[in-house]
Amino acid sequence: MQKTRKFHNPKLSERANDLRRAPTKEERKLWFDFLRTLPVHFCRQKTIGNYIVDFYCAECALVIELDGAQHYEEVAEAYDRKRDAYLASLGLTVLRYSDLEFNRNYKNICADILNHIGLE
């Protein structure tokens, strides 16, 4: 895997900081109730290339995305496919969960994340 620092985009830093300061309720719950307690380090709203990912773990080469309803519009789906292909080209695995799925199956999503990072 290539180091993501090489792909850091300072032009997106201000936007990433804004997103970090105003997370969705799903992002807040995943971060405060789960990800920050894990023995591996996750970053929130990490810039990688021309993108900002919701959560990123360099140690596990893992990106986690929580998708609101806007991600299921045709244009957004095409954008996400392009973005996921770019991230995969860096050797990263992208896990996507809809907000609806997150709110209905929080424990299963946490178990899936644990499985991907090798802690379950």
C-alpha positions in Angstrom: 0.0 0.0 0.0 1.2 3.5 -0.8 1.5 6.0 2.0 -1.6 8.2 2.1 0.4 11.2 3.3 1.8 11.3 -0.2 -1.9 11.7 -1.4 -2.9 14.3 1.2 -4.5 17.3 -0.5 -4.1 20.5 1.5 -6.7 22.2 -0.6 -9.3 20.0 1.1 -8.0 20.4 4.6 -10.4 23.3 5.5 -13.4 21.3 4.2 -12.3 18.2 6.1 -12.0 20.3 9.3 -15.5 21.6 8.7 -16.9 18.1 8.3 -15.0 16.9 11.4 -16.6 19.7 13.4 -20.1 18.9 12.2 -20.5 15.1 11.9 -23.8 13.4 11.1 -25.4 11.7 14.1 -24.4 8.4 12.5 -20.7 9.5 12.2 -20.7 10.8 15.7 -22.1 7.5 17.1 -19.7 5.3 15.1 -16.7 7.5 16.2 -17.5 8.1 19.9 -19.2 4.7 20.7 -16.9 2.4 18.7 -14.0 3.4 16.4 -12.1 5.6 18.9 -12.1 2.7 21.4 -10.4 0.2 19.1 -6.7 -0.7 19.5 -6.1 0.5 15.9 -6.0 4.2 15.0 -8.7 5.7 12.9 -8.8 9.2 11.5 -12.0 11.1 10.8 -12.6 13.0 7.6 -9.2 12.2 6.1 -8.1 13.7 2.8 -6.8 11.2 0.3 -6.1 12.5 -3.1 -9.1 14.6 -4.3 -11.4 13.0 -1.8 -12.4 13.2 1.9 -13.2 9.9 3.5 -15.4 9.5 6.6 -13.0 7.2 8.5 -9.6 5.9 7.6 -7.3 3.4 9.3 -3.8 3.3 7.7 -2.7 0.2 9.7 -5.6 -1.8 8.2 -5.7 0.0 4.8 -9.4 0.5 5.5 -11.9 3.3 4.6 -15.4 3.4 6.2 -18.1 5.5 4.6 -21.5 6.2 6.1 -23.8 7.2 3.2 -26.9 9.4 3.5 -29.8 9.3 1.1 -28.0 11.7 -1.4 -25.5 8.9 -2.2 -28.2 6.9 -3.9 -28.9 9.4 -6.6 -27.6 8.4 -10.0 -24.9 11.1 -10.2 -23.7 10.4 -6.7 -23.5 6.6 -7.3 -21.3 7.2 -10.3 -19.1 9.6 -8.3 -18.8 7.0 -5.5 -17.8 4.2 -7.9 -15.0 6.4 -9.3 -13.9 7.4 -5.9 -13.9 3.7 -4.7 -11.9 2.7 -7.7 -9.3 5.4 -6.9 -9.1 4.3 -3.3 -8.8 0.6 -4.3 -5.9 1.6 -6.6 -4.1 2.7 -3.5 -4.7 -0.7 -1.9 -7.5 0.5 0.4 -10.6 -1.5 1.2 -13.8 0.6 1.3 -16.7 -0.4 3.5 -19.9 1.5 2.7 -23.0 1.4 5.0 -26.1 3.4 4.4 -27.4 5.5 7.3 -30.6 3.5 7.3 -28.6 0.2 7.6 -26.4 1.8 10.3 -29.5 2.8 12.4 -31.1 -0.6 12.0 -28.1 -2.8 12.3 -25.5 -1.0 14.3 -24.2 -4.0 16.2 -23.8 -6.0 12.9 -22.0 -3.1 11.3 -19.6 -3.0 14.2 -19.0 -6.7 13.9 -18.4 -6.4 10.2 -15.8 -3.7 10.8 -14.1 -5.8 13.5 -14.0 -8.7 11.0 -12.3 -6.5 8.4 -9.6 -5.3 10.8 -9.0 -8.8 12.2 -10.3 -8.2 15.7 -13.2 -10.7 15.6 
